[in-house]
Amino acid sequence: MSETDEVVAHPQGRRWSPVMIGLIAVVVIVVVVALIAVFTRGGTTAYPADSPEGVVQRYTQALVDGDVDAALSYLPPDDAVACERWETGSGDYRLTLVRSTVRDSTARVEVIVSEVYGGGFLGPDEYQSDDAFDLTRVDGDWKIAMMPWQFRICAERVEP
């Protein structure tokens, strides 16, 4: 056997090929980008308090917090005073803003209402429905005139 035919054993084992190094580098980059996306994604957007979206956000947050007086402040004064209280639901709800339409004295905030319930084998179940909050301007402030049933705190008044 000549010197050129001699087989040299590498005690460390196989050498890494450039393709393998490249694949590992791509996997590491993808993992890092995914982690950055998860940890930097935005939480809840805070809307201005004087906007229709902000009024809906604060009204529903007051309900979540159990602050009925604060929630009533987002209803027209006549409704808040003559309100026959309705027990609010204890469901786990999430609102997703779809769109807002604002006119001179009215606004409509369209949302997706998601209700999370149960705890099955693969996690909790979720039900979604499209709904809307209708608002009117009262003395320059937005007040909620109609809301999805899940967020109603006053029984509907039936006029005789």
Buried (B, 14 or more C-beta within 10 A) or exposed (E): EEEEEEEEEEEEEEEEEEEEEEEEEEEEEEEEEEEEEEEEEEEEEEBEEEBBBBBBBBBBBBBEEEEBEBBBBBBBEEBBEEBEEEEBEEEEBBBEBEEBEBEEEBBBBBBEBBBBEEEEEEEEEEEEEEBBBEBBBBEEBBBBBEBBEBBBBBEEEEEE
